Amino acid sequence: MSTRIVVLGRDAPQQAAALGAARPDVEFYPVVDVAQGPLPDTADAVFGWGVPPELLDRVSNIRWVQWWAAGVERALALPASVLLTRMEDAFTPDMAEHVLGCLLDWVKNFDQARRQQVEHLWARYETASLHEQVLVVAGAGHIGGGIAERLEALGVEVRRLARTHRTLADGTVVFGTDESETALRGANGVVLVLPHTPDTTGFLNADRIGWLARGAVVVNVGRGSAVDEGALVAALSSGQLSRAYLDVVSQEPLPEHSALWDAPGLRLTPHVSGPNRHDDVLTYSLENLARWERGEPLRGLVDRQRGY
């Protein structure tokens, strides 16, 4: 019997067809809605996002779930006996570009240009440069590392911050979370690329914002739970922060009554920094499938104790 993989999601029929064209020796079984079915009796693996634990109760023999996202907090309820992999490093180029776009908007003051254009006003104004900035990148995984490398290439002084202190092969020091004050003190801004875990929840609180230089910037492309949003709004109102760019928030979609909508200097994007592109997802999954078949280490294997 050939390997059978459940492909789960709204576009499952098209995705299963594309996967099957690349691997005709594997049976890709599309399931749009677990509740409505139909479901196979058995399967070897599941590819998809939002895989409910009840799927594994109703389909026997599932040994691996390829989660089609970087964040896996919703997948941690799946049985520990099932291998769980996430989309590791697939979103780095897009997310790094998003962060660079936000930071360039900040230092080049494009808001002022937009306002002047509306007013038909031609007047010079001051701008700054990224290479003058000291920025903290909180989250030293593939995405955080990719962002840090791109910022360093532009002359930014980057301080990397992660769960534990370590030194990279090139000698770069990564601060541990117990060294947060050392990393953040006097920095011109912080880029958050943190996963959702108990340790990262509320990481950027009033104290940590206060350690930044006055007029600093915050960019969050990780998880909304990493930011104390009340403290963020207060810091924008007081001028401790000059700008914040949030691609993620604690409650998505953002409620109509949220104070974030009208906070001064806050720019919101609706969780678009790391798009799940059809071809990228399928290519990644097929590569991991080949590794799985050969018994090789899988990309993006989740450490359930850490939560990512």
C-alpha positions in Angstrom: 0.0 0.0 0.0 1.3 3.4 -0.9 1.9 6.2 1.6 -1.3 8.1 2.3 -1.3 11.8 3.4 -4.3 13.8 4.4 -4.2 17.3 2.9 -6.3 19.5 5.1 -7.8 23.0 4.4 -10.0 25.1 2.2 -7.8 24.6 -0.8 -7.1 20.9 -0.1 -8.4 19.6 -3.5 -6.1 21.8 -5.5 -3.1 21.3 -3.1 -3.6 17.5 -3.1 -3.7 17.5 -6.9 -0.4 19.6 -7.1 1.3 17.3 -4.6 0.1 14.3 -6.4 1.4 15.5 -9.7 4.9 15.9 -8.1 4.6 12.5 -6.3 2.2 10.2 -8.1 3.5 7.3 -6.0 1.9 8.9 -2.9 -1.9 9.1 -2.2 -2.8 12.7 -1.1 -6.3 12.6 0.3 -8.0 16.0 0.4 -10.2 17.0 3.3 -11.7 20.5 3.3 -13.6 20.1 6.6 -12.9 17.4 9.2 -16.5 17.7 10.6 -18.1 17.1 7.3 -15.6 14.6 5.9 -15.3 12.2 4.2 -12.2 10.9 6.0 -10.0 7.9 5.2 -9.8 5.1 7.8 -6.0 5.4 8.0 -3.3 7.7 6.9 0.4 8.1 7.5 0.6 11.9 7.8 -1.3 15.1 7.6 -0.3 18.3 5.7 -2.2 21.4 6.7 -2.8 24.3 9.1 -5.3 24.2 11.9 -5.2 20.4 12.3 -7.7 19.5 15.0 -6.8 16.7 17.5 -10.0 14.9 16.7 -8.8 14.2 13.2 -6.2 11.9 14.7 -8.9 10.2 16.8 -10.9 9.5 13.7 -8.1 8.6 11.3 -5.7 5.9 12.6 -2.0 5.4 12.1 -1.1 9.1 11.7 2.6 9.4 12.6 3.5 12.9 11.4 1.9 16.3 11.0 3.5 18.9 8.7 2.0 22.2 10.1 1.7 24.8 7.3 2.7 27.8 9.5 5.7 28.9 11.6 3.8 29.4 14.8 2.6 26.1 16.3 0.9 27.1 19.6 -2.4 25.6 18.2 -0.7 22.4 17.3 0.8 21.6 20.7 -2.5 19.8 21.7 -1.7 17.1 19.2 -0.6 13.8 20.7 3.1 13.8 21.7 3.5 10.5 19.9 3.0 12.3 16.6 6.0 14.0 14.9 5.2 17.7 14.5 7.1 19.9 12.0 6.5 23.5 11.2 7.4 25.9 8.3 10.9 26.8 9.5 12.8 29.5 7.6 10.2 29.5 4.7 9.1 33.1 5.6 12.5 34.7 6.3 12.9 36.7 3.0 9.3 38.2 3.2 9.4 38.9 6.9 12.9 40.5 6.7 11.7 42.7 3.8 8.6 43.7 5.9 10.8 44.7 8.8 13.1 46.7 6.6 10.1 48.5 5.1 8.9 49.4 8.5 12.2 50.7 9.7 12.9 52.6 6.5 9.5 54.2 6.8 10.5 55.2 10.4 13.9 56.7 9.7 12.9 58.4 6.3 9.8 59.9 7.7 7.6 58.9 4.8 4.5 59.9 6.8 5.6 63.5 6.5 5.9 63.2 2.8 2.4 61.8 2.5 1.0 64.6 4.6 2.7 67.2 2.5 1.6 65.7 -0.7 -2.0 65.8 0.4 -1.5 69.5 1.3 0.4 70.1 -2.1 3.3 71.4 0.1 6.9 71.1 -1.2 9.1 71.6 1.9 12.3 69.8 3.0 12.2 67.9 6.3 14.7 66.0 8.4 15.4 62.3 8.0 17.7 59.8 9.7 19.6 56.7 8.6 19.4 53.1 9.6 23.2 52.9 9.9 23.0 55.3 12.8 20.7 53.1 14.8 21.2 50.4 17.5 18.5 47.8 17.2 17.6 44.7 19.2 16.3 41.7 17.4 14.5 39.5 19.9 14.3 36.0 18.6 17.4 34.4 17.2 15.9 31.6 15.1 16.1 31.4 11.3 13.8 34.4 10.8 15.3 36.5 13.5 18.8 35.7 12.3 17.9 36.5 8.7 16.5 39.9 9.8 19.6 40.6 11.9 22.0 39.8 9.0 20.1 42.1 6.6 20.2 44.9 9.1 23.9 44.4 9.8 24.5 44.6 6.0 23.0 48.1 6.1 25.4 49.1 8.9 23.0 48.8 11.8 24.4 47.9 15.2 22.3 44.8 16.0 22.0 43.3 19.5 20.6 39.8 19.3 18.4 38.5 22.1 17.2 34.9 22.6 16.1 32.5 25.3 19.6 31.6 26.4 23.0 33.3 26.1 25.3 31.9 23.4 28.1 32.8 21.0 27.6 32.0 17.3 30.2 30.4 15.1 31.3 33.8 13.8 31.8 35.2 17.3 28.5 37.1 17.5 27.1 37.2 21.0 23.5 36.5 21.6 22.1 37.8 24.9 19.9 35.6 27.0 16.5 36.8 28.3 18.1 37.3 31.7 20.3 39.9 30.1 17.4 41.8 28.5 18.2 45.1 30.2 21.8 44.9 28.9 20.5 44.3 25.4 17.7 46.9 25.4 19.3 49.7 27.5 19.7 52.7 25.2 18.8 50.9 22.0 16.9 52.9 19.4 14.4 50.1 18.8 13.4 46.5 19.0 12.3 44.0 16.4 10.2 41.2 17.9 10.3 37.7 16.2 9.3 35.7 19.3 7.2 32.6 19.4 4.1 32.3 21.6 5.2 30.6 24.9 4.6 31.2 28.6 8.1 32.8 28.8 7.5 35.2 25.9 4.0 36.3 26.9 4.1 40.0 27.8 7.8 40.2 27.1 7.8 43.8 25.9 6.3 45.4 29.0 6.6 48.9 30.5 9.9 48.3 32.1 11.6 46.9 29.0 10.1 49.7 26.9 11.6 52.1 29.4 15.1 50.7 28.9 15.0 51.8 25.3 16.2 55.3 24.2 13.5 57.9 24.1 11.8 58.1 20.7 12.5 54.4 20.0 10.6 52.2 17.5 9.0 48.8 18.0 8.3 46.3 15.2 6.5 43.1 16.0 6.3 40.3 13.4 6.3 37.4 15.8 3.3 36.9 18.1 1.0 39.5 19.4 1.2 38.0 22.9 4.8 39.2 23.2 3.7 42.8 23.7 1.9 44.4 26.6 -0.4 46.5 24.4 -1.5 48.8 27.2 2.1 49.7 28.0 2.8 50.1 24.3 0.0 52.6 23.8 1.1 54.5 26.9 4.6 54.7 25.6 3.5 56.0 22.3 1.3 58.6 24.0 4.2 59.8 26.2 6.8 59.9 23.4 9.0 57.2 24.9 8.2 55.4 21.6 8.0 57.5 18.5 6.6 54.7 16.3 5.4 51.1 16.5 4.6 48.7 13.7 2.5 45.7 14.6 1.8 43.0 12.1 0.4 40.8 14.9 -1.8 41.6 17.8 -3.0 39.7 20.9 -6.5 39.3 19.4 -6.9 38.8 15.7 -8.9 40.2 14.0 -8.3 43.3 16.0 -11.6 44.3 17.8 -13.2 47.5 16.6 -13.0 49.0 20.1 -9.2 48.3 20.5 -7.1 51.3 21.6 -4.5 50.2 19.1 -6.5 51.6 16.1 -6.0 55.2 17.2 -2.7 55.1 19.1 -0.4 57.9 18.0 2.4 56.7 15.8 1.1 53.1 15.6 1.0 51.4 12.2 -1.0 48.2 11.8 -0.8 45.5 9.1 -3.1 42.5 9.3 -0.6 39.6 9.8 0.8 39.8 6.3 4.5 39.8 6.8 5.0 36.1 6.3 2.6 35.0 3.5 1.8 31.3 3.0 2.5 31.1 -0.7 1.1 28.0 -2.3 4.2 26.9 -4.2 6.5 27.5 -1.2 4.4 25.5 1.1 4.1 22.5 -1.2 7.9 22.5 -2.1 8.7 22.6 1.6 6.3 19.7 2.4 7.7 17.6 -0.5 11.2 18.1 0.7 10.3 17.0 4.2 8.4 14.1 2.8 11.5 12.9 1.1 13.5 13.3 4.3 10.8 11.3 6.2 10.9 8.5 3.7 14.7 8.3 3.9 14.7 8.4 7.7 16.6 11.7 7.8 16.1 14.6 10.3 13.0 16.7 9.3 13.2 20.4 8.8 11.3 22.4 11.4 10.9 19.6 13.9 9.1 21.1 16.9 10.5 20.9 20.4 7.3 20.5 22.4 8.9 21.5 25.7 10.0 24.9 24.2 6.8 25.3 22.2 8.5 25.9 18.8 
